[in-house]
Amino acid sequence: MSADPILIAHRLLDEQIVDSEGRRCGRVDDIELTGNPPRVTALLVGNGVYPRRVPRRLRPLARRLAGPEVWGSNALRIPWEEVDRLDSTVRLRKKAEELGLGEGDDPERWIVKRLPWN
């Protein structure tokens, strides 16, 4: 066993997630740890994770700026067993739809939805 520290948050947070077919399907928004010593048990993906990452004193402003669709409570839990490998991305064993990641990582989608003529 290595004595070097493992920088889990640095390695996993905001990493691109790719399903078994090579489709981009989100980014790692948070990590679930359990046990002693702690072990990664799941990756958390979705808008509902963001409030926990914003400093408490800035949450009212962030909530107002982001809007309800970004500040929602829908976080998806991907069990660690579904991770196939880590390389330049987090690669999953299954298709995105099987894990509930159906919308994919489409950054333009939320921008376009907020345009005044939509």
N, C-alpha and C positions, 0 to 999 in steps of 0.2 A: 504494500500500500504506500502511495506517495505521501510525503509530508508537505507537499506544496498545497496551498489553499486552492480550492475550486471556486471560482468566481461565477456562481450559477446565475445571479441576476445579470451580470455583465454579459454572460454568454447567451442567455435565453431571452431576456426582455426585449421586445420590439423586433425579434427575429421573424423573418418571413416564414410562413407555414405553407408547405406544398403537399398536396394529397398524393395518393398512389399513382395517379395518372399524370402527375407533373403540373397540376393546376394550382395556381396561387389561391389560397383560401383564407387569408387573414394573417394576423401577426400575434405573437405572444404578448398578451397584455399584463399577465401576472402569473405567478407560479404558486402552486399549492404544495406546502411542505408538511409532513407529519412525522411523528416518532422522535425518538431520542437515541442515537443521533438523527437529526432531520434527514429525510429522504424526499426527493421529488415524487409526488404521487399524481399530479395532474398539471396541465397547462390550462390557464383561464384565458378565454378569448371573448371579446365583445364589449359593447358600450358600458355595461354595468360595472366594469372593472375600473374605469377611469376615475370615479369619485374617490376611490381609495388612494390613488396616486397623486392627487392634488392636495397641497397643504391645506389643512383645515380652515385657516383664516382666508384663503383665496377661493374656497368652494362656492360661496354665494355669487361672486363675480363670474367664475367659470361656468356655473350652471346657467346664468343669464346669457352669457355669450354663446355657449354651445347649443342651447336649446334642448327640448325634451327628448328628441330622437337620438341625440348623442349622449345625453346624461341619463339615459334609461336604466333599467334594472335587469337587462337581459345579458347575463354572462353565461358563456358556454364552457363546460368543463370537459376537457379531453384527457382521459386517463393516460398516464405515462406509458402504459403498456401498448398504446396505439402509436407511439413514436417509433419509427423504424430506424432512423439514424439521424445524426447531426453532422452536417457538413456546412456549406455556406448558407443553408436553410435548415429548417426543422422538417424532416420528411416523415409523412404518416404512412401507416400500413394500409389504410382504407381510403375509399373515395370521400370527398368532402361531404357529399349528401348523406352518406351513411353516418357521419359524425355530427350532422346538423349544421355544417358550414356551407349551406347552399348558396348564399349570396356572393361568396368570393370576396377577394380583396380588390374592390373597385373604388379607388379614392375619388373618382369623378362623380360617383353616384350621389354622395351626400352633398357635394357642392352644387350639382345641377338641381337637386330637389329644393335647395334654398333660394334659387333665383326667383326674382319677383314675378316673372311671367309663367311660372309653373304652378 
